[in-house]
Amino acid sequence: MSKALLVFLSFAFYGDLAAFELQGLRAAQLTPPPSLQIPLPTPVPAAGLPARAPASFAAYQVNGVEVAVPHVGGGNQLLAVLRAGDKPEVLAAKLRAAFGAPAGARPATITPKSKAEVELAALNPGAAIVSLNAFLPAGAAALFNREPNFGGPNCFNAAFTAAGMMAPDKLRHVGNHEADQLLSMYYMSVPASDLRPGDIVVFNDGDHGAYHLGGGLIFHKKSYLKYHIYRITRLDKAYDADPFEWTPGIFDSGLYDTSGSIRKKAAWRPTGVHYSFGQASADEQAKAQIIVFLTEQVEYQAPRWALAKTLGYFTERLLENLVSEWGAMAKSPNPVLRAYYHQLESLRDQANQSIEVELLSSPHAQGNAYEILKGVWLPRNDYSRDIVGRLLRLYGRNEAALETTLDAIGRDYEGNPLKHVKAAN
């Protein structure tokens, strides 16, 4: 869920900040024909299935194809069965229409290994088991049924990664403000009754977000907690607990509503627009470059559980300072600057979640939080010298004061790092 905290975004700088662009969206997602409006999938028994439900997958009818979605722990491939006489190209054509997949997408025959694959093969002796991951967006295929391994990446991260706007190997938190800004820039609002492949669905006024794969199936992640994995399910079951899925206990933060209470849906369709960097002062461009630098650092260290050790607790405080100090960017007439500012807010929240998970996730650690956090307050390394040096230049301070500024920050535990930068002689 996104509200519990306040993605790698492809905010690309070219040369001297000449352009700001997200990765290109698949052409098939931009103007799908009316024939792509596939109804919600209907649960169906897999061929040969006895009265009991399958233990390791859910089966849905998607545009005339029985699609098997492995449960948590059941495998990472979307599956189907090819029986004697079935024509692979017919199946491929149906799935390309349902998922808006590229013309070259084909089912791939696999040797059953995972729980879902083995069970599906046992239920269909003599038939071929095929992977349908080629019909999924690359980001969704890379993450399906996988755990991010660290806290922070959330529902909007999942949606924008599936959309090709963020990279699956550079995951991070995406707050509501950042998501709203990106949707306003790169998407247009459409009726939720007219969903097509590639649309992003926002539930209950921003409480949750998902990527619409097509055929009524969505790709999503239920919260920023590390235990919530990337899933494929029916759109109308976005709030339901999946079989074998971890659910928070009463003492866990980031509680997720599993009541199935979808009260409102809003749909957003990609437009394929491109934004040049636009009008910005030298000061604004320098701030944007610092945000890019911080993004790279956070995206690299957070998945390695090294944010606290390498970037330090002072980075979380510094991000809070910058969010407060640079608030004018949020009101800029330049949408690119607004996007960078809201990205900064998301980085702050990612740092908070990473430090919480890396250092304070046990009762013992929470009881010793002060000493633990003080121990990682300010690592004196290349990163801390680089970011403080960049800020000294931004504020026109003498870079020869770098070490004394770090000394001042180091003495002021839980203080205001930016104050010491601005006070440097």
C-alpha positions in Angstrom: 0.0 0.0 0.0 1.2 3.5 -0.8 -0.3 5.5 2.1 1.6 3.7 4.8 4.7 5.7 3.8 4.6 8.7 2.2 10.8 3.7 -8.7 14.6 3.5 -10.7 12.7 6.2 -12.5 14.1 6.8 -15.9 14.5 10.5 -15.3 17.3 10.7 -17.8 19.6 13.7 -18.1 21.2 14.1 -21.4 24.3 16.3 -21.5 23.4 19.5 -19.6 20.0 18.4 -18.4 18.5 18.8 -21.9 15.8 16.2 -21.5 13.7 14.3 -19.0 12.2 11.1 -20.3 10.9 7.8 -19.1 11.5 4.6 -20.9 9.4 4.2 -24.0 6.1 2.5 -23.6 5.3 -0.4 -25.8 3.4 0.7 -28.9 0.8 -2.0 -28.3 -0.1 -0.3 -25.0 -0.8 3.1 -26.5 -3.7 2.6 -28.9 -5.1 -0.9 -28.5 -8.1 -1.6 -30.7 -11.5 -2.2 -29.3 -11.0 -5.9 -29.7 -8.6 -5.8 -26.8 -11.4 -5.1 -24.3 -11.4 -8.5 -22.7 -13.8 -9.2 -19.9 -12.8 -10.3 -16.4 -11.3 -13.8 -16.3 -13.6 -16.5 -15.0 -12.2 -19.1 -12.6 -12.4 -22.5 -14.4 -11.3 -26.0 -13.4 -8.0 -27.0 -15.1 -8.4 -29.8 -17.6 -8.6 -33.2 -15.8 -8.9 -31.5 -12.4 -10.9 -33.5 -9.8 -13.4 -31.9 -7.6 -10.7 -30.4 -5.3 -9.0 -27.1 -6.3 -5.4 -27.2 -7.5 -3.0 -26.9 -4.6 -0.4 -24.7 -6.2 -2.1 -22.5 -8.8 -5.3 -20.7 -9.7 -6.8 -21.3 -13.1 -8.7 -18.6 -15.1 -10.3 -18.4 -18.5 -8.7 -15.5 -20.4 -10.0 -14.9 -23.9 -10.6 -18.6 -24.4 -7.3 -19.8 -22.9 -7.0 -21.6 -19.6 -4.3 -19.6 -17.8 -2.7 -21.0 -14.6 -1.4 -18.4 -12.1 1.0 -20.1 -9.6 0.3 -19.4 -6.0 3.0 -17.9 -3.7 5.9 -20.4 -3.8 4.4 -22.2 -6.8 6.8 -20.8 -9.4 7.5 -17.7 -11.4 5.9 -18.6 -14.8 2.4 -17.8 -16.0 1.3 -21.2 -17.4 -1.0 -22.9 -19.9 -1.4 -26.4 -21.4 -0.9 -27.4 -25.0 -2.7 -30.6 -25.7 -2.5 -32.8 -28.8 -4.1 -31.0 -31.7 -3.8 -27.5 -30.1 -2.1 -25.0 -32.4 0.4 -22.8 -30.6 -0.2 -19.9 -32.9 -3.9 -19.9 -32.1 -3.1 -19.8 -28.4 -0.5 -17.1 -29.0 -3.0 -14.9 -31.0 -5.6 -15.1 -28.2 -3.1 -14.1 -25.6 -1.6 -11.3 -27.6 -5.0 -9.9 -28.0 -5.8 -10.3 -24.2 -2.5 -8.9 -23.0 -1.6 -6.4 -25.8 1.6 -8.3 -26.2 4.1 -7.8 -29.1 3.5 -9.6 -32.4 6.5 -11.9 -31.7 5.2 -13.2 -28.4 5.0 -17.0 -28.3 4.3 -19.6 -25.6 7.5 -21.4 -24.6 7.5 -25.1 -23.8 9.1 -25.9 -20.4 10.2 -28.9 -18.4 8.1 -28.8 -15.3 10.1 -28.0 -12.2 8.1 -25.7 -9.9 5.2 -26.9 -7.8 2.6 -25.4 -10.1 4.3 -26.7 -13.3 4.6 -30.3 -11.8 1.0 -30.3 -10.7 -0.4 -28.9 -14.0 1.6 -31.6 -15.9 0.2 -34.3 -13.6 -3.3 -33.1 -14.3 -2.7 -33.2 -18.0 -0.6 -36.3 -18.9 0.9 -36.2 -22.3 0.3 -32.5 -22.8 3.0 -29.8 -23.1 3.3 -27.2 -20.3 4.1 -23.8 -21.7 5.2 -20.6 -20.1 3.3 -17.4 -21.0 5.8 -15.0 -19.6 6.6 -13.7 -23.1 3.1 -12.2 -23.1 3.8 -10.2 -19.9 5.7 -6.9 -19.8 9.3 -7.5 -19.1 9.2 -5.8 -15.7 6.3 -7.9 -14.6 7.9 -11.1 -15.9 11.1 -10.4 -14.0 9.4 -9.8 -10.7 6.3 -12.1 -10.7 6.1 -14.2 -7.5 9.4 -12.8 -6.2 10.1 -10.9 -3.0 12.0 -7.7 -3.3 14.2 -8.7 -0.3 14.0 -5.3 1.3 11.4 -2.9 2.6 10.2 0.1 0.6 9.1 -0.9 -2.9 5.4 -0.6 -3.0 2.3 -0.8 -5.3 3.1 2.2 -7.4 6.7 0.9 -7.9 5.2 -2.4 -9.1 2.8 -0.6 -11.5 5.4 1.7 -13.0 7.9 -1.1 -13.3 5.4 -3.2 -15.3 4.7 -0.2 -17.4 8.4 0.0 -18.4 8.9 3.3 -16.7 11.1 1.9 -13.9 13.7 -0.8 -14.0 13.1 -4.1 -12.1 16.7 -4.2 -10.9 16.5 -0.7 -9.4 13.5 -0.9 -7.0 12.5 1.7 -4.5 9.6 3.4 -2.8 7.2 5.6 -4.8 5.0 7.8 -2.7 1.5 9.0 -3.6 2.7 12.5 -4.6 5.3 11.1 -7.0 2.8 8.6 -8.5 0.2 11.4 -9.0 2.8 13.6 -10.7 3.9 10.8 -13.1 0.3 9.9 -13.9 -0.5 13.5 -14.7 2.6 13.8 -17.0 2.6 10.5 -18.8 -1.0 9.2 -18.6 -4.5 10.4 -19.3 -7.6 9.6 -17.2 -10.0 7.1 -18.8 -13.2 5.4 -17.6 -12.5 2.5 -15.3 -15.1 0.6 -17.2 -12.9 0.7 -20.4 -9.7 -0.9 -19.1 -7.1 -2.0 -21.7 -3.7 -3.7 -21.4 -1.1 -1.2 -20.0 -3.5 0.9 -18.0 -2.7 1.7 -14.4 -5.6 1.3 -11.9 -5.7 3.4 -8.8 -8.0 2.1 -6.1 -9.9 4.0 -3.4 -8.4 7.5 -4.1 -4.7 6.3 -4.0 -4.9 3.7 -1.3 -3.5 1.1 -3.8 -2.3 0.9 -7.4 -1.9 -1.9 -10.0 -0.9 -2.5 -13.6 -3.7 -3.9 -15.7 -2.2 -6.8 -17.7 -5.3 -7.4 -19.7 -8.1 -10.0 -19.5 -9.0 -8.6 -16.1 -5.7 -9.7 -14.5 -3.5 -7.2 -12.7 0.1 -7.2 -11.6 0.7 -5.6 -8.2 2.4 -5.6 -4.8 0.3 -5.1 -1.8 2.5 -2.9 0.4 6.0 -1.5 1.0 6.8 -4.4 3.4 9.5 -6.8 2.2 7.3 -9.8 2.7 4.7 -8.8 0.2 5.7 -10.2 -3.1 4.9 -9.2 -6.7 1.7 -11.0 -7.7 -0.7 -11.6 -10.6 -4.4 -11.8 -9.7 -7.9 -10.8 -10.8 -8.6 -7.1 -10.6 -11.6 -7.6 -8.5 -9.5 -9.5 -6.0 -6.9 -6.8 -5.5 -7.5 -6.6 -1.8 -7.9 -10.3 -1.1 -5.2 -12.4 0.5 -3.8 -15.0 -2.0 -3.2 -18.6 -0.9 0.0 -19.0 1.0 0.6 -15.2 1.0 2.1 -13.6 4.1 -0.3 -11.3 5.9 0.7 -8.8 8.6 -0.1 -9.6 12.2 -1.5 -7.1 14.7 2.0 -5.9 15.6 3.2 -5.4 12.1 3.2 -2.0 10.5 1.8 -1.4 7.0 -1.4 -3.3 7.6 -3.2 -4.3 4.4 -7.0 -4.4 4.1 -7.9 -7.9 3.0 -11.7 -7.3 3.1 -12.0 -6.9 -0.6 -13.5 -3.5 -0.2 -12.9 -1.8 -3.5 -15.0 1.3 -3.2 -13.6 3.2 -6.2 -11.4 2.7 -9.2 -9.7 5.2 -11.4 -7.9 4.3 -14.7 -5.0 5.9 -16.4 -3.8 5.2 -19.9 -0.3 5.9 -21.2 0.0 8.7 -23.8 3.6 8.2 -25.0 4.5 11.8 -24.4 8.0 13.1 -24.0 9.2 15.9 -21.8 12.2 18.0 -22.4 13.7 19.4 -19.2 12.1 22.8 -19.8 12.8 26.1 -18.2 15.0 25.9 -15.1 17.5 28.1 -13.4 21.1 27.0 -12.8 20.2 26.5 -9.2 17.2 24.3 -10.1 19.3 22.2 -12.5 21.9 21.7 -9.8 19.2 20.5 -7.3 17.9 18.1 -9.9 21.4 16.7 -10.4 21.7 16.2 -6.7 18.4 14.3 -6.6 19.6 12.1 -9.4 22.8 11.4 -7.5 20.9 10.5 -4.3 18.5 8.3 -6.3 21.4 6.3 -7.7 22.9 5.9 -4.2 19.6 4.8 -2.6 18.7 2.4 -5.5 22.1 0.8 -5.3 22.4 0.4 -1.5 18.8 -0.4 -0.4 18.5 -3.8 -2.1 21.9 -4.7 -0.6 20.8 -3.9 2.9 23.6 -1.4 3.0 21.8 1.9 3.1 22.3 2.5 6.9 25.9 1.3 6.8 27.0 3.1 3.7 24.8 6.2 3.5 24.2 6.6 7.2 21.3 7.7 9.3 22.3 11.3 8.5 21.1 10.7 4.9 17.6 10.2 6.1 17.8 13.5 8.1 19.4 15.2 5.1 16.6 14.1 2.8 14.1 15.5 5.3 16.0 18.8 5.3 16.0 18.9 1.5 12.3 18.1 1.2 11.6 21.1 3.6 14.2 23.4 2.0 13.4 22.8 -1.6 9.6 22.9 -1.4 9.3 25.6 -4.0 10.1 22.9 -6.6 6.8 21.3 -5.9 5.0 24.5 -7.1 7.2 25.0 -10.2 5.4 25.6 -13.5 7.9 23.1 -14.9 6.4 19.6 -14.4 9.8 18.0 -14.6 11.0 19.9 -11.6 7.8 18.9 -9.7 8.5 15.3 -10.6 12.1 15.5 -9.2 10.8 17.1 -6.0 8.3 14.4 -5.4 11.0 11.8 -6.2 13.0 13.4 -3.4 10.1 12.8 -1.0 10.0 9.1 -2.1 13.7 8.8 -1.4 13.2 10.1 2.1 10.6 7.5 2.7 12.8 4.7 1.2 15.6 5.7 3.5 13.3 5.6 6.5 12.0 2.2 5.7 15.5 0.8 4.8 17.0 1.9 8.1 14.0 0.6 10.0 14.3 -2.8 8.4 18.1 -3.0 8.4 18.7 -1.9 12.0 15.5 -1.9 14.0 13.3 -4.8 13.0 13.9 -6.8 16.2 12.5 -6.0 19.7 16.1 -6.0 21.0 17.2 -3.5 18.4 14.2 -1.3 19.1 15.1 -1.2 22.7 18.6 0.0 21.8 17.6 2.2 18.9 19.5 5.3 20.1 22.9 3.7 20.3 22.4 1.7 17.1 21.4 4.7 15.1 24.1 6.8 16.6 26.7 4.2 15.5 25.7 4.7 11.8 25.0 8.4 12.0 27.7 9.6 9.7 30.0 7.2 7.8 33.1 9.1 6.7 33.4 7.7 3.2 33.4 8.7 -0.5 29.6 9.0 -0.5 29.3 11.4 2.5 32.2 13.6 1.1 30.6 13.6 -2.3 27.1 14.6 -1.2 28.3 17.2 1.2 30.7 18.6 -1.4 27.9 18.9 -3.9 25.8 20.8 -1.4 28.6 23.1 -0.5 28.9 24.0 -4.2 25.2 24.5 -4.5 25.1 27.0 -1.6 28.2 28.8 -2.7 30.3 27.7 0.2 34.0 27.0 0.3 34.7 23.4 -0.6 37.9 23.5 1.5 35.5 23.4 4.5 34.3 19.9 3.6 36.0 18.0 6.4 35.1 20.6 9.1 31.5 20.5 7.8 31.5 16.8 8.2 32.9 17.2 11.7 30.1 19.5 12.6 27.5 17.1 11.2 29.1 14.3 13.0 28.8 16.1 16.4 25.2 17.0 15.8 23.6 13.6 16.1 20.0 13.6 14.9 20.4 17.3 14.0 20.1 19.2 10.8 22.9 18.3 8.3 21.9 20.9 5.8 22.2 23.7 8.5 25.9 22.9 8.8 26.4 22.9 5.1 24.8 26.4 4.9 26.9 27.6 7.8 30.2 26.5 6.4 32.9 29.2 5.8 
